[in-house]
Amino acid sequence: MQANTINADKAYVTLVQVHVRVAHLQSFIAATRINHEASVREPGNLRFDVLQSVEDPTRFTLVEAYVNEAAAAAHKLTAHYLAWRDAVADWMAIPRQGLRYDGLYL
């Protein structure tokens, strides 16, 4: 498999750690799929992966990679992100946490 390499600038990557209450697990997965499908079509999006823990299915990592900080900021203004954010807010076992990284090779 060949990797997509970012040539000039580092990608703006956020790993979002999410812990969902078990009662809302399936609703979270459904809402997150809708957000994922729209996010990957955004200008400047490089990837938007949704990972579910094998050891604890209520824990997720969202891998959000954009060409730059402006594209990542624009994502947070989209209707699909705002709908997702509002829908899942009360489903969290703890507040989600975003960890910033520079993407060197994607």
Secondary structure as a PSIPRED ss2 file (coil, helix, strand):
# PSIPRED VFORMAT (PSIPRED V4.0)

   1 M C   1.000  0.000  0.000
   2 Q C   1.000  0.000  0.000
   3 A C   1.000  0.000  0.000
   4 N C   1.000  0.000  0.000
   5 T C   1.000  0.000  0.000
   6 I C   1.000  0.000  0.000
   7 N C   1.000  0.000  0.000
   8 A C   1.000  0.000  0.000
   9 D C   1.000  0.000  0.000
  10 K C   1.000  0.000  0.000
  11 A E   0.000  0.000  1.000
  12 Y E   0.000  0.000  1.000
  13 V E   0.000  0.000  1.000
  14 T E   0.000  0.000  1.000
  15 L E   0.000  0.000  1.000
  16 V E   0.000  0.000  1.000
  17 Q E   0.000  0.000  1.000
  18 V E   0.000  0.000  1.000
  19 H E   0.000  0.000  1.000
  20 V E   0.000  0.000  1.000
  21 R C   1.000  0.000  0.000
  22 V H   0.000  1.000  0.000
  23 A H   0.000  1.000  0.000
  24 H H   0.000  1.000  0.000
  25 L H   0.000  1.000  0.000
  26 Q H   0.000  1.000  0.000
  27 S H   0.000  1.000  0.000
  28 F H   0.000  1.000  0.000
  29 I H   0.000  1.000  0.000
  30 A H   0.000  1.000  0.000
  31 A H   0.000  1.000  0.000
  32 T H   0.000  1.000  0.000
  33 R H   0.000  1.000  0.000
  34 I H   0.000  1.000  0.000
  35 N H   0.000  1.000  0.000
  36 H H   0.000  1.000  0.000
  37 E H   0.000  1.000  0.000
  38 A H   0.000  1.000  0.000
  39 S H   0.000  1.000  0.000
  40 V C   1.000  0.000  0.000
  41 R C   1.000  0.000  0.000
  42 E C   1.000  0.000  0.000
  43 P C   1.000  0.000  0.000
  44 G C   1.000  0.000  0.000
  45 N E   0.000  0.000  1.000
  46 L E   0.000  0.000  1.000
  47 R E   0.000  0.000  1.000
  48 F E   0.000  0.000  1.000
  49 D E   0.000  0.000  1.000
  50 V E   0.000  0.000  1.000
  51 L E   0.000  0.000  1.000
  52 Q E   0.000  0.000  1.000
  53 S C   1.000  0.000  0.000
  54 V C   1.000  0.000  0.000
  55 E C   1.000  0.000  0.000
  56 D C   1.000  0.000  0.000
  57 P C   1.000  0.000  0.000
  58 T C   1.000  0.000  0.000
  59 R E   0.000  0.000  1.000
  60 F E   0.000  0.000  1.000
  61 T E   0.000  0.000  1.000
  62 L E   0.000  0.000  1.000
  63 V E   0.000  0.000  1.000
  64 E E   0.000  0.000  1.000
  65 A E   0.000  0.000  1.000
  66 Y E   0.000  0.000  1.000
  67 V C   1.000  0.000  0.000
  68 N C   1.000  0.000  0.000
  69 E H   0.000  1.000  0.000
  70 A H   0.000  1.000  0.000
  71 A H   0.000  1.000  0.000
  72 A H   0.000  1.000  0.000
  73 A H   0.000  1.000  0.000
  74 A H   0.000  1.000  0.000
  75 H H   0.000  1.000  0.000
  76 K C   1.000  0.000  0.000
  77 L C   1.000  0.000  0.000
  78 T C   1.000  0.000  0.000
  79 A H   0.000  1.000  0.000
  80 H H   0.000  1.000  0.000
  81 Y H   0.000  1.000  0.000
  82 L H   0.000  1.000  0.000
  83 A H   0.000  1.000  0.000
  84 W H   0.000  1.000  0.000
  85 R H   0.000  1.000  0.000
  86 D H   0.000  1.000  0.000
  87 A H   0.000  1.000  0.000
  88 V H   0.000  1.000  0.000
  89 A H   0.000  1.000  0.000
  90 D H   0.000  1.000  0.000
  91 W H   0.000  1.000  0.000
  92 M E   0.000  0.000  1.000
  93 A E   0.000  0.000  1.000
  94 I E   0.000  0.000  1.000
  95 P E   0.000  0.000  1.000
  96 R E   0.000  0.000  1.000
  97 Q E   0.000  0.000  1.000
  98 G E   0.000  0.000  1.000
  99 L E   0.000  0.000  1.000
 100 R E   0.000  0.000  1.000
 101 Y E   0.000  0.000  1.000
 102 D E   0.000  0.000  1.000
 103 G E   0.000  0.000  1.000
 104 L C   1.000  0.000  0.000
 105 Y C   1.000  0.000  0.000
 106 L C   1.000  0.000  0.000
